[in-house]
C-alpha cells in the first residue's frame, strides 16, 4: 500500500519531496 503511494509520488514530485515523503511515511508508520 505504502509502496504504491511512494511510487506515484516519485513520478509526480521532485526527488527531494519524494525523499521527505518517505521519511514522513516511516515516522508515521512507527508512531
CHARMM internal coordinates of N, CA and C (Angstrom, degrees):
IC EDIT
DIST 1 N 1 CA 1.4609
DIST 1 CA 1 C 1.5254
ANGL 1 N 1 CA 1 C 110.30
DIST 1 C 2 N 1.3302
ANGL 1 CA 1 C 2 N 116.32
DIHE 1 N 1 CA 1 C 2 N -52.52
DIST 2 N 2 CA 1.4700
ANGL 1 C 2 N 2 CA 120.67
DIHE 1 CA 1 C 2 N 2 CA -179.26
DIST 2 CA 2 C 1.5293
ANGL 2 N 2 CA 2 C 109.83
DIHE 1 C 2 N 2 CA 2 C -65.42
DIST 2 C 3 N 1.3456
ANGL 2 CA 2 C 3 N 116.25
DIHE 2 N 2 CA 2 C 3 N -37.77
DIST 3 N 3 CA 1.4603
ANGL 2 C 3 N 3 CA 120.32
DIHE 2 CA 2 C 3 N 3 CA -177.58
DIST 3 CA 3 C 1.5225
ANGL 3 N 3 CA 3 C 111.11
DIHE 2 C 3 N 3 CA 3 C -60.21
DIST 3 C 4 N 1.3246
ANGL 3 CA 3 C 4 N 117.71
DIHE 3 N 3 CA 3 C 4 N -41.95
DIST 4 N 4 CA 1.4676
ANGL 3 C 4 N 4 CA 120.97
DIHE 3 CA 3 C 4 N 4 CA -179.35
DIST 4 CA 4 C 1.5259
ANGL 4 N 4 CA 4 C 110.28
DIHE 3 C 4 N 4 CA 4 C -63.01
DIST 4 C 5 N 1.3288
ANGL 4 CA 4 C 5 N 116.30
DIHE 4 N 4 CA 4 C 5 N -44.25
DIST 5 N 5 CA 1.4598
ANGL 4 C 5 N 5 CA 120.51
DIHE 4 CA 4 C 5 N 5 CA -179.85
DIST 5 CA 5 C 1.5199
ANGL 5 N 5 CA 5 C 110.68
DIHE 4 C 5 N 5 CA 5 C -62.37
DIST 5 C 6 N 1.3185
ANGL 5 CA 5 C 6 N 116.44
DIHE 5 N 5 CA 5 C 6 N -42.52
DIST 6 N 6 CA 1.4652
ANGL 5 C 6 N 6 CA 121.09
DIHE 5 CA 5 C 6 N 6 CA -180.00
DIST 6 CA 6 C 1.5176
ANGL 6 N 6 CA 6 C 109.87
DIHE 5 C 6 N 6 CA 6 C -63.93
DIST 6 C 7 N 1.3306
ANGL 6 CA 6 C 7 N 117.14
DIHE 6 N 6 CA 6 C 7 N -42.06
DIST 7 N 7 CA 1.4630
ANGL 6 C 7 N 7 CA 120.80
DIHE 6 CA 6 C 7 N 7 CA -178.47
DIST 7 CA 7 C 1.5242
ANGL 7 N 7 CA 7 C 110.38
DIHE 6 C 7 N 7 CA 7 C -62.22
DIST 7 C 8 N 1.3065
ANGL 7 CA 7 C 8 N 116.07
DIHE 7 N 7 CA 7 C 8 N -44.70
DIST 8 N 8 CA 1.4608
ANGL 7 C 8 N 8 CA 120.57
DIHE 7 CA 7 C 8 N 8 CA -179.64
DIST 8 CA 8 C 1.5329
ANGL 8 N 8 CA 8 C 109.77
DIHE 7 C 8 N 8 CA 8 C -65.75
DIST 8 C 9 N 1.3274
ANGL 8 CA 8 C 9 N 115.52
DIHE 8 N 8 CA 8 C 9 N -39.46
DIST 9 N 9 CA 1.4654
ANGL 8 C 9 N 9 CA 120.73
DIHE 8 CA 8 C 9 N 9 CA 178.92
DIST 9 CA 9 C 1.5210
ANGL 9 N 9 CA 9 C 109.75
DIHE 8 C 9 N 9 CA 9 C -62.88
DIST 9 C 10 N 1.3355
ANGL 9 CA 9 C 10 N 116.39
DIHE 9 N 9 CA 9 C 10 N -42.29
DIST 10 N 10 CA 1.4633
ANGL 9 C 10 N 10 CA 121.02
DIHE 9 CA 9 C 10 N 10 CA -178.56
DIST 10 CA 10 C 1.5219
ANGL 10 N 10 CA 10 C 110.23
DIHE 9 C 10 N 10 CA 10 C -62.75
DIST 10 C 11 N 1.3210
ANGL 10 CA 10 C 11 N 116.76
DIHE 10 N 10 CA 10 C 11 N -36.02
DIST 11 N 11 CA 1.4631
ANGL 10 C 11 N 11 CA 120.18
DIHE 10 CA 10 C 11 N 11 CA -178.95
DIST 11 CA 11 C 1.5244
ANGL 11 N 11 CA 11 C 110.96
DIHE 10 C 11 N 11 CA 11 C -71.59
DIST 11 C 12 N 1.3290
ANGL 11 CA 11 C 12 N 116.17
DIHE 11 N 11 CA 11 C 12 N -35.50
DIST 12 N 12 CA 1.4640
ANGL 11 C 12 N 12 CA 120.10
DIHE 11 CA 11 C 12 N 12 CA -174.40
DIST 12 CA 12 C 1.5219
ANGL 12 N 12 CA 12 C 112.41
DIHE 11 C 12 N 12 CA 12 C -85.50
DIST 12 C 13 N 1.3312
ANGL 12 CA 12 C 13 N 115.99
DIHE 12 N 12 CA 12 C 13 N -46.00
DIST 13 N 13 CA 1.4638
ANGL 12 C 13 N 13 CA 120.21
DIHE 12 CA 12 C 13 N 13 CA -170.88
DIST 13 CA 13 C 1.5225
ANGL 13 N 13 CA 13 C 111.80
DIHE 12 C 13 N 13 CA 13 C -100.52
DIST 13 C 14 N 1.3340
ANGL 13 CA 13 C 14 N 115.48
DIHE 13 N 13 CA 13 C 14 N 164.82
DIST 14 N 14 CA 1.4689
ANGL 13 C 14 N 14 CA 120.64
DIHE 13 CA 13 C 14 N 14 CA 174.99
DIST 14 CA 14 C 1.5220
ANGL 14 N 14 CA 14 C 110.86
DIHE 13 C 14 N 14 CA 14 C -62.98
DIST 14 C 15 N 1.3198
ANGL 14 CA 14 C 15 N 115.78
DIHE 14 N 14 CA 14 C 15 N 167.74
DIST 15 N 15 CA 1.4605
ANGL 14 C 15 N 15 CA 120.37
DIHE 14 CA 14 C 15 N 15 CA -175.90
DIST 15 CA 15 C 1.5231
ANGL 15 N 15 CA 15 C 111.47
DIHE 14 C 15 N 15 CA 15 C -66.07
DIST 15 C 16 N 1.3344
ANGL 15 CA 15 C 16 N 117.14
DIHE 15 N 15 CA 15 C 16 N -33.34
DIST 16 N 16 CA 1.4710
ANGL 15 C 16 N 16 CA 120.25
DIHE 15 CA 15 C 16 N 16 CA -178.87
DIST 16 CA 16 C 1.5222
ANGL 16 N 16 CA 16 C 110.31
DIHE 15 C 16 N 16 CA 16 C -64.78
DIST 16 C 17 N 1.3284
ANGL 16 CA 16 C 17 N 116.23
DIHE 16 N 16 CA 16 C 17 N -48.80
DIST 17 N 17 CA 1.4602
ANGL 16 C 17 N 17 CA 120.62
DIHE 16 CA 16 C 17 N 17 CA 179.65
DIST 17 CA 17 C 1.5248
ANGL 17 N 17 CA 17 C 109.54
DIHE 16 C 17 N 17 CA 17 C -62.65
DIST 17 C 18 N 1.3263
ANGL 17 CA 17 C 18 N 116.19
DIHE 17 N 17 CA 17 C 18 N -37.66
DIST 18 N 18 CA 1.4632
ANGL 17 C 18 N 18 CA 122.11
DIHE 17 CA 17 C 18 N 18 CA 179.00
DIST 18 CA 18 C 1.5271
ANGL 18 N 18 CA 18 C 110.02
DIHE 17 C 18 N 18 CA 18 C -62.11
DIST 18 C 19 N 1.3452
ANGL 18 CA 18 C 19 N 115.11
DIHE 18 N 18 CA 18 C 19 N -42.37
DIST 19 N 19 CA 1.4587
ANGL 18 C 19 N 19 CA 120.11
DIHE 18 CA 18 C 19 N 19 CA 179.72
DIST 19 CA 19 C 1.5220
ANGL 19 N 19 CA 19 C 110.40
DIHE 18 C 19 N 19 CA 19 C -65.41
DIST 19 C 20 N 1.3278
ANGL 19 CA 19 C 20 N 116.75
DIHE 19 N 19 CA 19 C 20 N -44.01
DIST 20 N 20 CA 1.4669
ANGL 19 C 20 N 20 CA 120.49
DIHE 19 CA 19 C 20 N 20 CA 179.92
DIST 20 CA 20 C 1.5232
ANGL 20 N 20 CA 20 C 110.23
DIHE 19 C 20 N 20 CA 20 C -63.91
DIST 20 C 21 N 1.3213
ANGL 20 CA 20 C 21 N 116.82
DIHE 20 N 20 CA 20 C 21 N -36.48
DIST 21 N 21 CA 1.4656
ANGL 20 C 21 N 21 CA 120.83
DIHE 20 CA 20 C 21 N 21 CA 179.80
DIST 21 CA 21 C 1.5256
ANGL 21 N 21 CA 21 C 109.84
DIHE 20 C 21 N 21 CA 21 C -63.30
DIST 21 C 22 N 1.3300
ANGL 21 CA 21 C 22 N 116.49
DIHE 21 N 21 CA 21 C 22 N -40.75
DIST 22 N 22 CA 1.4665
ANGL 21 C 22 N 22 CA 120.45
DIHE 21 CA 21 C 22 N 22 CA 179.42
DIST 22 CA 22 C 1.5273
ANGL 22 N 22 CA 22 C 109.89
DIHE 21 C 22 N 22 CA 22 C -63.90
DIST 22 C 23 N 1.3335
ANGL 22 CA 22 C 23 N 116.23
DIHE 22 N 22 CA 22 C 23 N -45.30
DIST 23 N 23 CA 1.4658
ANGL 22 C 23 N 23 CA 120.11
DIHE 22 CA 22 C 23 N 23 CA -179.74
DIST 23 CA 23 C 1.5266
ANGL 23 N 23 CA 23 C 109.65
DIHE 22 C 23 N 23 CA 23 C -60.69
DIST 23 C 24 N 1.3277
ANGL 23 CA 23 C 24 N 116.64
DIHE 23 N 23 CA 23 C 24 N -45.63
DIST 24 N 24 CA 1.4603
ANGL 23 C 24 N 24 CA 120.81
DIHE 23 CA 23 C 24 N 24 CA 179.62
DIST 24 CA 24 C 1.5280
ANGL 24 N 24 CA 24 C 109.95
DIHE 23 C 24 N 24 CA 24 C -62.22
DIST 24 C 25 N 1.3269
ANGL 24 CA 24 C 25 N 116.50
DIHE 24 N 24 CA 24 C 25 N -40.07
DIST 25 N 25 CA 1.4690
ANGL 24 C 25 N 25 CA 120.82
DIHE 24 CA 24 C 25 N 25 CA 178.97
DIST 25 CA 25 C 1.5227
ANGL 25 N 25 CA 25 C 110.51
DIHE 24 C 25 N 25 CA 25 C -61.10
DIST 25 C 26 N 1.3280
ANGL 25 CA 25 C 26 N 116.44
DIHE 25 N 25 CA 25 C 26 N -45.13
DIST 26 N 26 CA 1.4655
ANGL 25 C 26 N 26 CA 120.72
DIHE 25 CA 25 C 26 N 26 CA -179.10
DIST 26 CA 26 C 1.5289
ANGL 26 N 26 CA 26 C 110.06
DIHE 25 C 26 N 26 CA 26 C -64.38
DIST 26 C 27 N 1.3262
ANGL 26 CA 26 C 27 N 116.00
DIHE 26 N 26 CA 26 C 27 N -44.21
DIST 27 N 27 CA 1.4690
ANGL 26 C 27 N 27 CA 120.10
DIHE 26 CA 26 C 27 N 27 CA -179.15
DIST 27 CA 27 C 1.5230
ANGL 27 N 27 CA 27 C 110.20
DIHE 26 C 27 N 27 CA 27 C -62.14
DIST 27 C 28 N 1.3288
ANGL 27 CA 27 C 28 N 116.64
DIHE 27 N 27 CA 27 C 28 N -46.20
DIST 28 N 28 CA 1.4630
ANGL 27 C 28 N 28 CA 120.22
DIHE 27 CA 27 C 28 N 28 CA -179.66
DIST 28 CA 28 C 1.5245
ANGL 28 N 28 CA 28 C 111.03
DIHE 27 C 28 N 28 CA 28 C -65.77
DIST 28 C 29 N 1.3134
ANGL 28 CA 28 C 29 N 116.62
DIHE 28 N 28 CA 28 C 29 N -34.79
DIST 29 N 29 CA 1.4632
ANGL 28 C 29 N 29 CA 120.62
DIHE 28 CA 28 C 29 N 29 CA -179.45
DIST 29 CA 29 C 1.5309
ANGL 29 N 29 CA 29 C 110.08
DIHE 28 C 29 N 29 CA 29 C -68.40
DIST 29 C 30 N 1.3328
ANGL 29 CA 29 C 30 N 116.32
DIHE 29 N 29 CA 29 C 30 N -33.95
DIST 30 N 30 CA 1.4638
ANGL 29 C 30 N 30 CA 119.63
DIHE 29 CA 29 C 30 N 30 CA -178.50
DIST 30 CA 30 C 1.5227
ANGL 30 N 30 CA 30 C 110.91
DIHE 29 C 30 N 30 CA 30 C -72.80
DIST 30 C 31 N 1.3299
ANGL 30 CA 30 C 31 N 117.56
DIHE 30 N 30 CA 30 C 31 N -37.61
DIST 31 N 31 CA 1.4648
ANGL 30 C 31 N 31 CA 120.27
DIHE 30 CA 30 C 31 N 31 CA -174.63
DIST 31 CA 31 C 1.5245
ANGL 31 N 31 CA 31 C 112.57
DIHE 30 C 31 N 31 CA 31 C -93.84
END
COOR INIT
IC SEED 1 N 1 CA 1 C
IC BUILD
